[in-house]
């Protein structure tokens, strides 16, 4: 079945997903656990979860919407961690990010850890859009999993 904008909007509405049309046939799907960038008019009809570095080819409308709620699949390689985490944590504290993302505990520079929202093992990127602060307990308990997706 061919792609149509009304089909995308109708399917997204059923899952409470907002469809934002951007330039060059690019759509952002917002409102699920993840923001998905979808290119249904491209030759490969790709989609990817924002904050990851691997796109998925031949994605249907329903698959793109499902990606808003599913942990990205690991493809056997991980993105490298950068250095200077203390500097990055200090910059986040300066911006007013002072609580653990998961348990909301108040953090200091010495008690905070750098957390990847989408784990590097799930193709998450090591960039500012995919980093947050967490307490040591939450960071280690979460590990490479995303327990917040479990119902």
C-alpha positions in Angstrom: 0.0 0.0 0.0 1.4 3.4 -1.0 2.3 6.1 1.6 -0.2 8.9 2.1 -0.1 11.7 4.6 -3.7 11.1 5.8 -2.8 7.4 6.4 0.2 8.5 8.5 -1.9 11.0 10.5 -4.8 8.6 11.1 -2.4 5.8 12.3 -0.5 8.2 14.5 -3.7 9.7 16.1 -4.7 6.2 17.3 -1.5 6.0 19.3 -1.5 9.7 20.4 1.5 10.5 18.3 1.9 14.0 16.8 3.1 14.2 13.2 5.2 17.1 12.3 6.0 17.7 8.6 9.5 19.1 8.0 11.3 19.8 4.8 11.9 17.4 1.9 9.4 14.8 2.8 10.8 14.4 6.3 8.3 13.7 9.2 8.9 13.7 12.9 6.7 11.5 15.0 6.4 12.9 18.6 4.6 11.8 21.7 5.8 8.3 22.3 8.9 7.3 24.4 11.1 8.3 21.4 11.1 10.9 18.7 11.3 9.2 15.3 12.5 10.7 12.1 10.7 9.2 9.1 11.5 9.6 5.4 8.7 7.7 3.6 9.4 9.4 0.2 13.1 8.5 0.2 14.3 5.6 -2.0 15.0 3.4 1.0 12.0 4.6 3.1 14.1 4.9 6.2 13.3 5.9 9.8 15.5 6.2 12.9 15.0 7.0 16.5 16.5 10.4 17.4 19.7 10.0 19.4 20.7 6.9 17.6 23.0 6.4 14.6 21.5 3.5 12.7 18.5 4.0 10.4 16.1 1.2 9.5 15.3 0.7 5.8 11.9 -0.1 4.2 9.8 1.2 7.1 6.0 1.2 6.8 3.8 3.7 8.5 2.9 1.3 11.3 6.5 0.3 11.8 7.5 4.0 12.1 4.8 4.5 14.7 5.8 1.4 16.6 9.4 2.7 16.7 8.1 5.5 19.0 7.6 3.0 21.8 10.3 0.3 21.3 13.8 0.2 22.5 16.2 0.5 19.5 17.7 -2.8 18.6 21.4 -3.2 19.0 23.3 -4.0 15.8 26.4 -5.4 17.5 28.5 -2.3 17.6 28.5 0.5 20.1 29.3 4.2 19.9 32.4 5.2 21.8 32.2 7.2 25.0 33.8 10.6 25.1 36.1 11.8 27.8 35.7 14.8 30.2 32.5 13.7 31.9 33.1 16.0 34.8 33.1 19.0 32.4 29.9 17.8 30.8 28.2 17.2 34.1 29.3 20.7 35.3 27.7 22.2 32.1 24.5 20.3 32.7 24.4 21.5 36.3 25.0 25.1 35.1 21.9 24.7 32.8 19.8 23.8 35.8 19.7 20.1 35.4 20.2 19.1 39.1 18.0 16.1 39.6 18.3 12.4 38.7 16.3 11.8 35.6 14.8 8.6 37.0 14.3 9.1 40.8 14.4 12.9 40.9 16.9 12.9 43.8 18.8 16.2 44.1 22.4 15.8 42.7 25.7 17.6 43.1 28.6 17.6 40.7 30.2 14.9 42.9 27.1 12.7 43.3 25.9 12.9 39.6 26.8 10.5 36.9 26.5 10.9 33.1 23.6 8.8 31.8 22.8 7.9 28.2 19.0 8.0 27.7 19.3 5.5 24.8 22.2 3.3 25.9 25.2 3.1 23.7 24.6 -0.6 23.4 21.3 0.2 21.7 22.9 2.4 19.1 22.6 5.5 21.2 24.8 8.4 20.4 27.3 10.0 22.8 26.1 13.5 22.2 24.3 16.2 24.3 20.9 15.2 23.0 21.3 11.7 24.4 22.9 12.6 27.8 21.3 13.3 31.1 22.3 13.2 34.8 21.4 10.3 37.1 22.4 9.2 40.5 24.8 6.3 40.7 22.2 3.8 41.9 19.8 4.5 39.0 22.5 4.6 36.4 24.0 1.3 37.5 20.5 -0.4 37.9 19.5 0.7 34.5 22.8 -0.5 32.8 22.3 -1.2 29.1 18.5 -1.8 29.5 15.6 0.6 29.3 13.3 -0.6 32.2 11.1 2.5 31.8 9.7 0.8 28.6 8.5 -2.2 30.5 4.8 -2.2 31.4 
